[in-house]
């Protein structure tokens, strides 16, 4: 069984997002281990890009710091490969298609799987234009995780699930990433609509930042994604950051 499928096997899942290379890749490796120690079931690593159309201010700043530190897709894959000596936690790369296109889509899929990456979320790659990428990923065993939104129609849901594997990522709001005080009341009904068209797990992201919100999401979905709250913690820095990251994730799990 693949690592992502195993994570979702008969349990609810906490997905933790951080930006790779913020403030540098050595620290990112430490944070990944801290996230796993805190109880994160799947870890999303952001691939920094100069035009992040889905990212709110917190994650945009993290991407800028990572780019200034010289972070590249190739270096992220090397970091994941090194991490695989110490952890088998599922790792998903989340970003935009331009770095993958420049790297070479088929080469990326092969190298990503070789490094130990389990899946990808490419925010600006729509299903209608994803055929070649999905085919290359399928051939290598790399999961392709696509996004659905509150505005998605049943027709759109069918199209997205047809090219998805691993899980479906449901964006809980109309807008960019960032912590919110309240979650939409439409999450439950929308997750039910999605599940009518697929047997894949559904994880909900964007706006989730507290243990109360995680519980609210996991009452109706298979997974909850927490990102901006973690990235904000990293941005503030300070002593004992890996320990504090682990403690925050543990509080979400509890």
ROBA-439298 format. One record per residue (C-alpha): x, y, z. Coordinates in steps of 0.1 Angstrom, whole numbers, padded with zeros to 4 digits, always signed. Layout:
<recs>
XYZ ...
</recs>
This chain:
<recs>
+0000+0000+0000 +0013+0035-0009 +0023+0058+0020 -0006+0083+0014 -0032+0055+0012 -0018+0039+0043 -0021+0072+0061 -0058+0074+0054 -0064+0037+0061 -0093+0036+0086 -0084+0069+0103 -0087+0106+0101 -0056+0125+0090 -0038+0157+0099 -0019+0172+0070 +0008+0198+0079 +0021+0223+0054 +0054+0243+0056 +0074+0261+0029 +0105+0242+0018 +0136+0263+0022 +0121+0287+0048 +0145+0298+0062 +0168+0272+0046 +0166+0235+0036 +0186+0222+0066 +0160+0238+0089 +0132+0225+0068 +0145+0190+0073 +0144+0195+0111 +0109+0209+0109 +0097+0179+0090 +0109+0155+0117 +0093+0178+0143 +0060+0177+0125 +0061+0139+0124 +0070+0138+0160 +0040+0160+0168 +0017+0136+0150 +0013+0150+0115 +0002+0121+0093 +0011+0137+0059 +0035+0166+0053 +0031+0191+0024 +0062+0209+0014 +0057+0241-0005 +0078+0246-0036 +0086+0284-0037 +0076+0303-0068 +0077+0340-0077 +0040+0342-0088 +0021+0323-0061 -0015+0330-0071 -0032+0309-0044 -0010+0320-0015 -0020+0345+0012 +0006+0370+0027 +0020+0346+0053 +0029+0318+0027 +0039+0344+0001 +0065+0358+0025 +0078+0323+0033 +0082+0316-0004 +0102+0348-0008 +0125+0339+0020 +0130+0304+0005 +0138+0319-0029 +0163+0343-0014 +0179+0314+0004 +0185+0298-0031 +0159+0270-0028 +0152+0252-0060 +0131+0222-0070 +0162+0200-0074 +0175+0210-0040 +0141+0201-0024 +0142+0167-0040 +0177+0162-0026 +0165+0172+0009 +0136+0147+0007 +0160+0120-0004 +0182+0127+0026 +0151+0127+0049 +0141+0093+0037 +0170+0079+0057 +0152+0091+0089 +0115+0090+0082 +0088+0073+0061 +0061+0100+0067 +0042+0107+0035 +0055+0138+0017 +0036+0158-0009 +0051+0187-0029 +0027+0216-0033 +0033+0244-0057 +0029+0256-0093 +0036+0241-0127 +0063+0265-0139 +0092+0250-0118 +0081+0215-0129 +0079+0226-0166 +0114+0240-0164 +0127+0209-0147 +0110+0187-0173 +0077+0170-0163 +0086+0134-0170 +0121+0138-0154 +0105+0155-0124 +0081+0126-0118 +0109+0100-0120 +0132+0120-0098 +0105+0129-0073 +0096+0092-0068 +0133+0083-0067 +0138+0108-0039 +0108+0095-0019 +0081+0120-0028 +0046+0105-0026 +0024+0130-0043 +0020+0165-0059 -0005+0193-0056 +0000+0217-0086 -0023+0246-0078 -0024+0261-0113 -0025+0229-0134 -0061+0223-0145 -0073+0189-0155 -0078+0199-0191 -0041+0206-0195 -0028+0179-0171 -0029+0148-0193 +0008+0145-0200 +0018+0152-0164 -0008+0128-0150 +0003+0100-0174 +0040+0105-0164 +0031+0105-0127 +0009+0074-0130 +0038+0056-0148 +0061+0064-0119 +0036+0058-0090 +0034+0094-0080 +0000+0105-0067 -0016+0136-0084 -0038+0155-0060 -0061+0181-0075 -0081+0209-0060 -0119+0215-0057 -0135+0247-0045 -0169+0258-0031 -0178+0269-0066 -0171+0235-0082 -0201+0220-0101 -0209+0183-0102 -0194+0182-0137 -0162+0198-0124 -0160+0174-0095 -0162+0144-0119 -0135+0158-0141 -0112+0165-0111 -0116+0131-0095 -0109+0114-0129 -0073+0127-0128 -0068+0125-0090 -0051+0099-0069 -0040+0099-0032 -0068+0122-0020 -0089+0151-0031 -0080+0185-0017 -0111+0206-0010 -0104+0243-0007 -0128+0254+0020 -0131+0291+0009 -0131+0314-0020 -0098+0332-0018 -0061+0326-0009 -0045+0307+0020 -0045+0321+0055 -0059+0315+0090 -0096+0323+0095 -0116+0328+0127 -0145+0308+0114 -0149+0281+0088 -0176+0279+0062 -0208+0260+0071 -0208+0246+0035 -0178+0223+0042 -0199+0193+0052 -0224+0194+0024 -0197+0200-0002 -0176+0170+0011 -0207+0148+0008 -0212+0160-0028 -0176+0152-0036 -0178+0117-0021 -0207+0109-0043 -0183+0108-0072 -0152+0092-0057 -0139+0067-0032 -0108+0088-0026 -0104+0105+0008 -0112+0142+0009 -0090+0165+0029 -0100+0201+0036 -0076+0230+0036 -0073+0268+0036 -0082+0287+0068 -0078+0260+0093 -0056+0270+0123 -0069+0257+0156 -0077+0224+0173 -0114+0234+0173 -0114+0239+0136 -0095+0207+0130 -0121+0188+0149 -0149+0206+0130 -0134+0196+0097 -0126+0160+0107 -0162+0155+0118 -0172+0157+0081 -0140+0150+0061 -0111+0125+0060 -0083+0150+0065 -0076+0185+0077 -0048+0206+0063 -0030+0232+0085 -0005+0255+0068 -0005+0293+0075 -0005+0288+0113 +0026+0267+0111 +0043+0290+0086 +0036+0319+0108 +0052+0301+0137 +0083+0295+0116 +0083+0332+0105 +0084+0344+0141 +0113+0321+0148 +0129+0320+0183 +0147+0294+0204 +0135+0258+0204 +0114+0262+0173 +0114+0225+0163 +0101+0216+0197 +0074+0243+0196 +0064+0232+0161 +0060+0196+0174 +0040+0208+0204 +0016+0229+0182 +0009+0199+0160 +0004+0177+0190 -0022+0202+0203 -0040+0200+0170 -0040+0162+0172 -0052+0162+0208 
</recs>
